[in-house]
């Protein structure tokens, strides 16, 4: 599949999006595009603005500045609402409804409802259809909430820490279901999670925000290939060795005589360093620990005319 070309439809386009609360800015100057059909991991520390960004896309919040579109439409339009489903971290459900009544509500409210898919997700977890939602365990309620989201058959599925209350076995099962459904129907998924190792196995696109700003965005393969993990002997100095100064150093650490550097190379690296391809988790953690480093926005994620810092534009090309 040819990805990254101008023919790709955008599921989300954010143009300088910001949201300010009384305590200050939760999100600021966020510009990126998410191509349709991708499984995108949204990564960042608590309070970075992940839920704010999703809430804007789901029409639960309005941006203080900038604009965001969903498949070219404003979130508040009927077109965007029909094509979007949002599963919030709290998973709000009517506790007095039975599971069957909850699915019926989904069917009544959504013209494109898929009852078979919704029931299959519920029954796979042996959740009784006649049980009231308020009597279910946290994991069972999560499964019912997933059924509502999938049953709507959205083109864009927004998932805010959807599996934080699930045990690893159920989490893996629902993640497999998510991937299969998304692949079969071409659904675009934007999913926030603190499970970085889990995202590596399911996501082909990433958006990383920290301190309310965009740090990394683009294809996972492009992001990884733009970096090199170096290991060598520490020279005893206090800072980054001189031979690495011409590269973009994301993080440099020493432990005894061992030195490790994650860089975006600008040309060949000296023979005194052993080069490795970084794991996605260690790459993301390095960016989150290094807010001073210029952002990396791969071409497929860029918005024309947006400013991404000195090294952002085209850095992952």
C-alpha positions in Angstrom: 0.0 0.0 0.0 1.4 3.4 -0.9 1.2 5.6 2.2 2.0 9.2 2.8 0.9 10.5 -0.6 -1.4 13.5 -1.1 -4.3 11.2 -2.1 -4.8 9.9 1.4 -7.9 11.2 3.2 -7.4 12.7 6.6 -9.4 11.3 9.5 -8.3 14.1 11.7 -6.6 17.4 10.8 -5.6 19.8 13.7 -4.6 23.3 12.8 -3.0 25.2 15.7 -5.4 23.6 18.1 -5.2 24.9 21.7 -7.4 24.6 24.8 -7.1 26.8 27.8 -8.6 26.2 31.3 -8.5 28.5 34.3 -5.4 26.7 35.5 -3.7 27.4 32.1 -3.2 25.8 28.7 -3.9 22.0 28.5 -3.0 22.0 24.8 -1.2 24.6 22.7 -0.4 25.0 19.0 -1.1 21.4 18.1 -1.0 20.8 14.3 -1.0 17.4 12.7 -3.0 15.1 10.4 -4.0 11.5 11.0 -4.5 9.7 7.7 -7.6 7.5 7.4 -7.3 3.8 8.1 -4.5 4.0 10.6 -4.2 2.6 14.1 -2.7 5.6 16.0 -1.3 5.5 19.5 -1.7 8.8 21.4 1.1 9.0 24.0 2.0 11.4 26.8 2.2 11.8 30.6 -0.9 12.5 32.7 -2.1 16.1 32.1 -0.3 16.4 28.7 -3.6 17.1 26.8 -4.5 13.7 25.4 -8.0 13.6 26.8 -8.5 17.3 25.8 -7.5 16.5 22.2 -9.9 13.5 22.0 -12.7 15.5 23.6 -12.3 18.2 21.0 -12.4 15.6 18.2 -15.5 14.1 19.8 -17.3 17.5 20.1 -17.3 17.4 23.9 -15.0 20.5 24.1 -14.4 23.5 21.8 -10.8 24.6 21.2 -9.8 28.0 22.6 -7.8 28.5 19.5 -7.3 26.8 16.1 -9.5 24.4 14.3 -9.9 20.6 14.1 -11.8 18.6 11.4 -13.0 15.0 11.3 -13.0 13.7 7.7 -13.1 17.3 6.6 -16.1 18.2 8.7 -16.2 20.2 12.0 -16.8 18.0 15.0 -20.1 19.6 15.8 -21.7 18.7 12.5 -24.0 15.8 12.0 -21.7 14.2 9.5 -18.8 14.1 11.9 -21.0 12.9 14.8 -22.3 10.0 12.7 -18.8 8.9 11.7 -17.2 9.2 15.2 -17.4 7.1 18.4 -15.7 8.1 21.6 -15.0 5.7 24.5 -14.1 7.8 27.5 -11.9 6.6 30.3 -14.8 6.7 32.8 -17.0 4.6 30.4 -20.3 6.3 31.3 -23.2 3.8 31.1 -26.7 3.8 32.6 -26.3 1.6 35.7 -30.0 0.7 35.9 -30.1 -0.6 32.3 -29.6 -4.2 31.6 -26.9 -5.1 29.0 -29.6 -5.9 26.5 -31.3 -2.5 27.1 -27.9 -0.8 26.7 -27.4 -2.4 23.3 -31.0 -1.5 22.3 -30.3 2.1 23.2 -27.2 2.0 20.9 -29.4 0.5 18.1 -32.1 3.2 18.5 -29.6 6.1 18.4 -27.4 4.9 15.6 -28.7 4.3 12.1 -25.7 2.1 11.1 -25.9 -0.1 14.2 -24.4 -3.6 14.0 -26.2 -5.7 16.6 -24.3 -8.8 15.7 -20.9 -7.2 16.3 -22.1 -5.7 19.6 -23.6 -8.9 20.9 -20.5 -10.9 19.9 -18.2 -8.7 22.0 -20.5 -9.0 25.0 -21.1 -12.7 24.8 -17.3 -13.4 24.3 -16.9 -12.3 27.9 -19.8 -14.3 29.2 -21.6 -11.2 30.3 -25.3 -11.9 30.9 -27.6 -9.9 28.7 -30.2 -9.6 31.4 -27.7 -8.3 34.1 -27.9 -4.7 35.1 -24.9 -2.6 34.2 -24.5 -1.5 37.8 -23.9 -5.1 39.0 -21.1 -5.8 36.5 -17.4 -5.8 37.3 -15.2 -3.1 35.9 -13.9 -5.3 33.2 -17.4 -6.4 32.2 -18.6 -2.8 32.0 -15.6 -2.0 29.8 -16.6 -4.8 27.5 -20.2 -3.4 27.2 -18.8 0.0 26.5 -16.6 -1.5 23.8 -19.7 -3.2 22.3 -21.4 0.2 22.1 -18.5 1.8 20.4 -18.0 -1.0 17.9 -21.7 -1.4 17.3 -22.0 2.1 16.0 -19.7 1.1 13.2 -17.8 4.4 13.3 -15.2 5.5 10.7 -13.2 7.1 13.6 -12.9 5.4 16.9 -11.5 7.4 19.8 -10.4 5.4 22.8 -9.1 7.1 26.0 -7.2 4.6 28.1 -9.8 2.0 27.2 -8.3 -1.0 28.9 -6.7 0.3 32.1 -9.0 -1.7 34.3 -8.6 -5.0 32.5 -6.4 -7.9 33.3 -3.7 -8.8 30.7 -5.6 -11.7 29.2 -8.8 -9.8 28.6 -6.9 -6.8 27.4 -5.1 -8.9 24.8 -8.4 -10.4 23.7 -10.1 -7.1 23.2 -7.1 -5.6 21.5 -7.2 -8.5 19.0 -10.9 -7.8 18.4 -10.1 -4.2 17.9 -7.4 -4.9 15.3 -9.6 -7.4 13.5 -12.6 -5.0 13.3 -10.5 -2.1 12.3 -8.8 -4.1 9.5 -12.1 -5.5 8.2 -13.9 -2.2 8.1 -11.1 0.3 7.5 -11.8 2.0 10.8 -9.4 4.7 11.9 -8.4 4.3 15.6 -6.9 7.0 17.9 -6.1 5.3 21.2 -4.4 6.8 24.2 -2.5 4.4 26.5 0.3 4.2 29.0 1.1 0.7 27.9 3.9 1.7 25.5 5.1 -1.9 24.8 1.5 -2.8 23.9 1.2 0.1 21.4 4.2 -1.1 19.5 2.5 -4.4 18.6 -0.8 -2.8 17.3 -0.1 0.8 16.1 1.2 1.9 12.8 1.0 5.6 13.6 2.0 7.7 16.6 1.2 11.1 18.1 3.2 12.1 21.2 2.3 15.2 23.2 4.0 16.5 26.4 3.5 19.7 28.3 0.6 20.5 26.0 2.7 20.5 22.9 3.3 18.1 20.0 6.6 16.2 20.3 6.4 13.3 17.7 3.9 12.4 15.0 4.0 10.1 12.0 4.3 6.5 10.8 5.9 4.2 13.4 8.4 2.7 10.9 9.5 6.2 9.7 9.9 7.4 13.3 12.0 4.4 14.3 14.1 4.5 11.2 14.9 8.2 11.8 16.7 7.3 15.0 19.8 5.3 16.1 20.6 4.0 19.5 24.4 4.2 20.2 26.4 2.4 22.8 30.0 3.1 23.6 32.6 4.0 26.3 32.0 7.1 28.3 34.8 9.7 27.8 34.5 11.0 31.3 33.2 14.4 30.2 30.1 16.0 31.7 28.1 16.5 28.5 27.5 15.1 25.1 30.7 14.0 23.4 32.0 16.4 20.7 31.7 13.7 17.9 27.9 13.6 18.5 27.4 17.4 18.5 26.4 17.6 14.8 23.6 15.1 15.3 20.3 15.8 17.0 20.8 14.1 20.4 17.5 13.1 22.0 19.1 11.7 25.1 22.6 11.0 26.3 23.2 8.9 29.5 26.2 7.3 31.2 26.4 4.4 33.7 29.9 3.9 34.9 32.0 3.5 31.8 29.0 2.7 29.6 27.5 5.5 27.4 24.2 5.4 25.6 22.9 7.9 23.2 19.6 8.1 21.2 20.1 10.4 18.2 18.6 11.5 14.9 21.8 11.1 12.8 22.9 13.8 10.4 25.4 11.6 8.4 27.6 8.7 9.5 28.5 8.1 13.1 32.1 7.3 14.3 33.3 3.7 14.5 33.7 3.9 18.3 30.0 3.6 18.7 27.9 0.4 18.3 24.6 1.2 16.5 21.2 -0.4 17.2 17.6 0.2 16.1 15.8 1.5 19.2 12.7 -0.1 20.6 9.7 2.1 20.3 9.2 2.2 24.1 12.7 3.5 24.8 12.4 6.0 22.0 9.1 7.5 23.3 10.4 7.6 26.9 13.5 9.5 25.7 11.3 12.2 24.0 9.1 12.5 27.1 12.2 12.9 29.3 13.7 15.5 26.9 11.2 18.3 26.3 13.9 20.6 24.9 14.6 18.4 21.9 13.1 19.7 18.6 9.9 17.8 17.7 9.9 15.2 14.9 6.9 15.3 12.6 7.1 13.0 9.6 5.8 14.3 6.3 2.6 12.3 6.3 1.6 13.9 9.6 2.4 17.5 8.7 0.0 20.3 8.1 1.2 22.8 5.4 2.3 26.1 6.8 2.5 24.8 10.4 5.7 25.4 12.4 7.3 22.4 14.0 10.6 23.7 15.2 14.0 23.6 13.6 14.2 19.9 12.9 10.5 19.0 12.6 9.8 19.5 9.0 10.8 16.5 6.9 13.0 15.0 9.6 11.7 11.6 9.1 11.5 11.6 5.3 
